[in-house]
Amino acid sequence: MTPAARYRSAAEILDRIAAGEPAERALTGWARGARFAGSKDRAAVRDHVFDALRRWRSAAVSGGGEGGRAVILGLLRLNGIDPDTVFTGEGHAPAPLSAAERAEGNAPEGRAAWDLPDWLCDRLAASWGPEAGTIAEALRHRAPVTLRVNTLRADLAAARRMLEADGIETATNPLSPTALTVTANARRVAGSAAYRAGHVELQDAASQAVSDLVPLPAGARVLDLCAGGGGKTLALAARLGGGPVTAWDADRGRMRDLPGRAERAGAEVGLPASPEGLFDVVLTDVPCSGSGAWRRAPEAKWRLTETRLAELHRLQDGILDRATTLLRPGGTLVYATCSVLSDENDARIDTFLARHDGWRCTLRRNFLPDQAGDGFFTAHLMRE
């Protein structure tokens, strides 16, 4: 595929997404029908689609319309690329621009430049005041690719050497002593010897920092109550010298890869049908808007509704309430989200403390999205 043809395919995929088709399904459907597209073509088209999703609103303003073609036109303008080098009509390139398309479009201003729906602009501003614009700007750009060095298999220096042997360059990350930011050849990670041998795992640095903050007394019995794919489960197991850590999730399908990941990592992870007994630490990495990681899943910010956010609040409160029944006296209940909305963070902790007598919050920490990591929040709760 030519570079211009890749943009045309991205515009067609964006039209499918705008019509309601999930982004991953639209990309998969396109790839199945585009047998002429090589791996580099598919990667480039995917990058174009996700860049457009991150900046859909500003690109639509710049391109003068909401359709895929207009959004791609706007994205080119935002990126300082001459649209006439792409919209040539040659081969499989998009058709040349019309006079109307050349005349339409404006520089995005105000909330349009935040690339969020208006109601979410309001929520972000209410959460962060003058910092909201900086957070919104960070979410408009690609996230760093970050690895967690599995200390059960290797130390930081050994992992870096092994990655370098596969041409993968890394830099240390300030958020966690086990975090490496990939600075070159990130797409090689999954096939690298270090990854296959369990020396490194893909995990955001702020997510690692949340795990680093969890208090782990010697011999602690630990439950990851919303384990999902198990990134924090494995990080906690490594801190415990291999485990054990108990992992559970209401959607067990999300944990389907965890046994294999744990074996590769050299970690002991229990996967009971239901958590039994009491634990010294209960981690609740609750379902949330994902607003701190919208640059990784930008479609979510356009699909989220106020009704769904209210449902998430109720779910978060319910998970915290359940976690109290699984905690030993003197234990620590850890709450975490990958959200930058105070509704899901401080407000949930304040509501919990108002609802439960005899509890106190011993730690609250926000991580804002930047070049080091995603946006996260964590809080620690204990019975007095």
C-alpha positions in Angstrom: 0.0 0.0 0.0 1.1 3.6 -0.6 1.0 6.0 2.2 -2.0 7.7 0.6 -3.8 4.4 0.3 -3.3 3.8 4.0 -5.0 7.1 4.8 -7.9 6.2 2.5 -8.4 2.9 4.3 -8.2 4.7 7.7 -11.0 7.1 6.5 -13.2 4.1 5.5 -12.6 2.5 8.9 -13.5 5.7 10.7 -16.8 5.8 8.9 -17.6 2.4 10.2 -16.7 3.5 13.8 -18.8 6.6 13.5 -21.7 4.4 12.5 -21.4 2.5 15.8 -19.0 -0.4 15.0 -16.4 -0.9 17.8 -13.0 0.2 16.6 -11.3 -3.1 17.1 -14.0 -4.9 15.2 -13.8 -2.4 12.4 -10.0 -2.7 12.1 -10.3 -6.5 12.2 -13.0 -6.5 9.5 -10.9 -4.3 7.3 -7.8 -6.4 7.7 -9.6 -9.6 6.8 -10.8 -8.1 3.6 -7.5 -6.3 2.8 -5.3 -9.3 1.9 -3.1 -7.0 -0.1 -2.1 -5.2 3.1 1.2 -6.3 4.7 2.0 -6.1 8.4 3.5 -2.6 8.1 0.4 -1.4 6.2 -1.9 -2.8 8.9 0.2 -1.1 11.6 0.2 2.2 9.8 -3.6 2.1 9.2 -4.2 1.3 12.8 -2.0 4.2 13.9 -3.9 6.6 11.7 -7.2 5.4 13.0 -6.2 5.7 16.6 -4.6 9.1 16.0 -7.9 10.3 14.6 -9.9 8.8 17.5 -7.6 10.7 20.0 -8.3 13.9 18.1 -11.6 13.4 16.5 -13.2 16.6 17.6 -10.3 18.9 16.7 -9.7 17.0 13.4 -13.4 17.3 12.5 -13.3 21.1 13.1 -10.1 21.4 11.1 -11.4 19.2 8.3 -14.8 20.7 8.2 -16.9 17.6 8.8 -17.5 14.5 10.9 -17.0 11.9 8.2 -13.9 9.8 7.9 -12.6 11.6 4.9 -13.1 15.0 6.6 -11.5 13.8 9.8 -8.4 12.5 8.0 -8.2 15.8 6.1 -8.3 17.6 9.4 -5.7 15.3 11.0 -3.3 16.0 8.1 -3.8 19.7 8.6 -3.3 19.4 12.4 -0.1 17.4 11.7 1.3 20.0 9.2 1.0 17.6 6.3 0.0 19.0 2.9 -3.3 17.3 2.1 -2.6 17.5 -1.6 0.2 15.0 -1.1 -2.4 12.5 0.1 -5.6 13.4 -1.7 -4.2 12.8 -5.2 -6.7 10.3 -6.7 -3.8 8.2 -8.0 -4.1 4.5 -7.6 -5.9 3.8 -4.3 -5.3 7.3 -2.9 -8.3 9.4 -1.7 -9.9 11.5 -4.5 -8.6 15.0 -4.9 -10.1 17.7 -2.6 -13.0 19.7 -3.9 -13.2 23.4 -3.8 -15.6 23.2 -1.0 -13.3 20.9 1.1 -10.4 23.3 0.5 -12.6 26.2 1.8 -14.0 24.4 4.8 -12.4 23.8 8.2 -11.1 26.1 11.0 -8.4 25.9 13.6 -9.9 24.2 16.7 -10.3 26.5 19.7 -11.6 26.3 23.2 -13.1 23.0 24.2 -12.9 21.6 20.7 -9.1 21.6 21.2 -9.5 19.4 24.3 -10.8 16.6 22.1 -13.5 15.6 24.6 -17.3 15.9 24.7 -18.5 19.1 26.4 -19.8 17.3 29.4 -16.5 15.5 30.0 -14.7 18.8 29.6 -16.8 20.1 32.4 -16.1 17.0 34.6 -12.4 17.3 33.9 -12.4 21.1 34.7 -14.3 20.4 37.9 -11.7 17.8 38.9 -8.6 19.7 38.1 -9.3 23.4 37.5 -6.4 25.1 35.6 -4.6 21.7 35.1 -7.5 20.2 33.1 -6.3 21.6 29.8 -2.8 20.1 30.3 -4.4 16.7 31.1 -6.7 16.9 28.1 -3.7 17.7 25.9 -1.7 14.7 27.1 -4.7 12.4 26.3 -4.6 13.7 22.6 -1.3 12.0 22.0 0.1 8.5 21.9 1.0 6.8 25.2 4.5 5.5 26.0 5.2 1.8 25.7 6.3 0.7 29.2 7.6 -2.6 30.5 7.8 -4.0 34.0 10.9 -5.9 34.7 10.0 -9.2 36.5 12.4 -9.4 39.4 11.7 -13.1 39.7 13.5 -13.6 36.5 16.0 -10.7 36.0 17.2 -7.4 37.3 16.8 -4.2 35.4 20.3 -4.2 33.9 19.9 -7.8 32.7 16.5 -7.2 31.2 17.8 -4.1 29.3 20.7 -6.1 27.9 18.4 -8.9 26.7 16.0 -6.4 25.1 18.9 -4.6 23.4 20.0 -7.8 21.9 16.7 -7.8 20.0 17.2 -4.2 19.0 14.8 -2.8 21.6 16.0 0.3 23.2 14.8 1.4 26.7 15.2 4.1 29.3 14.5 3.9 33.0 11.2 5.4 34.1 10.9 7.7 37.2 7.6 6.3 38.4 8.8 2.8 39.4 12.1 1.1 39.9 10.9 -1.8 37.8 9.7 0.3 34.9 11.4 0.7 31.5 10.1 3.0 28.8 10.6 1.6 25.3 12.3 4.3 23.1 12.8 2.3 19.9 11.3 -0.7 18.2 8.3 -1.2 20.6 6.6 -3.5 18.1 9.4 -6.1 18.6 8.6 -6.5 22.3 6.1 -9.3 22.1 8.4 -11.4 20.0 11.6 -10.7 22.0 13.5 -13.3 24.0 13.1 -11.2 27.2 9.3 -11.2 26.9 9.0 -14.8 25.9 11.2 -15.8 28.9 9.1 -13.8 31.4 11.8 -11.3 32.1 9.5 -8.4 31.2 5.8 -7.7 31.0 3.9 -4.9 29.2 2.6 -2.7 32.0 2.1 1.1 32.3 4.5 2.7 34.8 1.8 4.4 36.8 0.1 1.1 37.1 3.4 -0.3 38.4 3.6 2.6 40.9 0.2 1.8 42.3 1.4 -1.8 42.9 4.6 -0.5 44.5 2.6 1.5 47.0 0.6 -1.5 48.3 1.8 -2.5 51.8 2.9 -6.1 51.8 3.9 -7.4 55.3 6.0 -10.6 55.3 3.8 -13.6 54.6 0.8 -11.4 53.7 -2.3 -13.1 52.3 -3.2 -10.9 49.3 -6.3 -10.8 47.1 -6.6 -9.0 43.8 -10.4 -8.7 43.7 -10.7 -7.1 40.2 -7.7 -8.9 38.6 -8.6 -8.5 34.9 -5.6 -9.5 32.9 -3.5 -9.8 36.0 -0.8 -7.1 35.6 -1.0 -6.0 39.2 -1.4 -9.6 40.4 1.9 -10.5 38.9 3.6 -7.3 40.1 2.5 -8.1 43.7 3.6 -11.7 43.4 7.0 -10.5 42.3 7.2 -8.3 45.4 6.3 -11.3 47.5 9.2 -13.3 46.1 6.9 -15.3 43.8 3.6 -15.2 45.7 1.2 -16.6 46.4 -1.5 -14.0 45.3 -5.1 -14.8 45.0 -6.8 -13.4 41.8 -10.5 -13.1 41.2 -12.6 -11.2 38.7 -16.4 -11.0 38.2 -15.7 -11.6 34.5 -13.5 -14.7 34.6 -12.9 -14.5 30.9 -10.7 -11.5 31.5 -8.3 -13.8 33.4 -8.1 -16.5 30.8 -4.4 -15.6 29.9 -3.3 -15.2 33.6 -2.3 -18.9 34.3 0.0 -18.9 31.3 1.4 -15.5 32.2 2.0 -16.6 35.8 3.8 -19.7 34.7 6.0 -17.7 32.4 6.7 -15.2 35.2 7.5 -17.8 37.8 4.7 -16.6 40.0 2.2 -18.5 42.1 -1.3 -17.3 41.5 -4.5 -18.8 42.9 -7.7 -18.6 40.9 -10.6 -19.7 43.1 -14.2 -19.8 42.0 -14.8 -17.4 44.9 -12.5 -15.7 47.4 -12.5 -17.6 50.7 -11.4 -16.5 54.1 -9.8 -13.1 55.1 -6.9 -11.3 53.6 -4.2 -8.9 54.8 -4.5 -6.9 51.6 -7.4 -6.6 49.3 -6.7 -4.7 46.1 -9.7 -3.3 44.2 -8.6 -2.0 40.8 -12.2 -1.3 40.0 -14.0 -0.9 36.6 -13.9 2.8 35.7 -14.1 5.2 32.8 -10.5 4.6 31.9 -10.1 8.3 31.4 -6.5 8.2 32.6 -5.7 5.8 29.7 -7.9 7.3 27.0 -4.9 7.8 24.7 -4.6 4.0 24.6 -8.4 3.4 24.1 -9.6 6.8 22.7 -12.9 5.4 21.4 -14.0 5.1 25.1 -14.2 8.9 25.6 -16.6 9.3 22.7 -18.8 6.3 23.8 -19.0 7.2 27.5 -22.3 8.7 28.7 -23.3 10.4 32.0 -25.7 7.5 32.7 -22.8 4.9 32.3 -20.6 7.0 34.5 -23.2 7.0 37.2 -23.5 3.2 36.8 -19.8 2.9 37.3 -20.0 4.9 40.5 -22.5 2.5 41.9 -20.4 -0.5 40.9 -17.3 1.0 42.5 -19.1 1.6 45.7 -20.4 -1.9 45.7 -17.0 -3.4 45.2 -15.5 -1.4 48.1 -18.4 -2.6 50.3 -17.7 -6.2 49.4 -14.0 -5.9 49.9 -14.6 -4.9 53.6 -16.0 -8.4 54.2 -12.8 -10.0 52.9 -10.3 -8.0 55.0 -8.7 -9.1 58.2 -8.6 -6.7 61.2 -5.6 -4.4 60.7 -5.5 -5.2 57.0 -5.3 -2.7 54.1 -8.1 -2.1 51.5 -6.5 -0.6 48.4 -8.7 1.2 45.9 -7.4 2.0 42.4 -8.7 3.4 39.1 -7.1 4.4 35.8 -9.2 7.5 35.9 -8.5 11.2 36.3 -12.1 12.1 37.2 -12.6 13.0 40.8 -16.1 11.5 40.7 -14.4 8.1 40.5 -11.6 8.8 42.8 -11.7 11.2 45.8 -15.5 11.2 45.7 -15.8 7.5 46.0 -13.4 7.4 49.0 -15.2 10.3 50.7 -18.5 8.5 50.1 -17.1 5.3 51.5 -15.8 7.0 54.7 -19.2 8.6 55.2 -20.9 5.3 54.7 -18.6 3.2 57.0 -17.9 4.2 60.6 -14.5 3.3 62.0 -12.5 3.5 58.8 -9.7 6.0 57.8 -7.8 6.8 54.7 -4.1 6.4 55.1 -3.0 7.3 51.6 -4.3 9.1 48.5 -2.2 9.5 45.4 -3.0 10.8 41.9 -0.8 10.1 38.8 -1.5 12.3 35.8 -1.0 11.2 32.2 2.4 12.4 30.8 5.4 11.0 29.1 6.1 8.7 32.0 2.8 7.0 32.4 -1.0 7.0 32.4 -3.4 8.7 34.7 -4.2 6.6 37.9 -5.5 7.1 41.4 -5.1 5.0 44.5 -6.1 5.2 48.1 -5.5 3.0 51.1 -8.2 2.3 53.7 -8.0 0.7 57.2 -10.3 0.1 60.1 -9.4 2.3 63.1 
